[in-house]
Amino acid sequence: MSHRSAGDPHDDRALDRGAGVMCPYCGETVEIVLDPAGGTEQSYVEDCEVCCRPWQVTVRYDETGAADVQLERAQ
């Protein structure tokens, strides 16, 4: 699953801080917190707050600060 979110066009320093994603296991929509300070490309495991199963989260920020969030089942 992919989620793309735009930064605030009125603030050049604004970067995405959160994203709504759908759990690939239970199908619930969950808001996750993003950490723009972690770099322009990030990959980590996070558990669904509804069903507690692990996701592999990949986040990439473009030059405007918009985040592209990829979410899949963790192995």
C-alpha positions in Angstrom: 0.0 0.0 0.0 1.2 3.5 -0.8 0.3 6.8 0.7 1.5 10.1 -0.6 1.1 13.2 1.5 2.0 16.8 0.6 3.9 19.2 2.9 2.5 22.6 3.7 3.1 24.8 0.7 3.2 27.9 2.9 6.2 26.7 4.9 9.4 25.7 3.1 10.6 23.9 6.3 7.4 21.8 6.6 7.7 18.1 6.2 5.2 15.3 6.7 4.7 14.3 10.3 2.0 11.7 9.9 0.2 9.4 7.4 -3.0 7.5 7.4 -2.3 3.9 6.3 -4.4 0.7 6.0 -3.1 -2.4 7.8 -2.4 -5.2 5.2 -3.6 -7.8 7.8 -6.8 -6.4 9.4 -7.7 -3.7 7.0 -8.1 -1.0 9.6 -6.9 2.6 8.8 -4.3 3.8 11.3 -2.4 7.1 11.6 1.3 6.6 11.9 3.9 9.2 13.0 6.6 10.0 10.5 10.1 11.3 11.4 11.4 13.6 8.7 14.7 14.0 10.7 15.4 10.3 10.0 16.5 11.0 6.5 15.0 11.1 3.0 14.8 7.3 2.8 13.7 5.2 5.8 12.7 1.6 6.3 11.6 0.1 9.6 9.1 -2.3 11.2 6.1 -1.1 13.1 3.2 -3.0 14.6 -0.4 -2.3 13.8 -2.0 -0.7 16.9 -5.3 -2.6 16.2 -4.1 -6.2 15.5 -0.5 -6.0 16.6 0.9 -7.6 13.5 4.2 -6.2 12.1 4.4 -4.0 9.0 7.5 -3.2 6.9 7.2 0.6 6.5 9.3 2.4 3.8 9.2 6.2 3.6 10.8 8.4 1.0 10.7 12.2 1.1 10.9 14.2 -2.1 12.6 17.6 -2.5 9.4 19.4 -1.4 9.1 17.4 1.8 6.2 15.3 0.7 6.3 11.7 1.9 5.6 8.6 -0.1 4.8 5.8 2.4 4.9 2.1 1.4 3.4 -0.4 3.8 3.5 -4.2 3.5 3.5 -7.3 5.7 6.8 -7.8 7.5 8.5 -11.1 7.0 
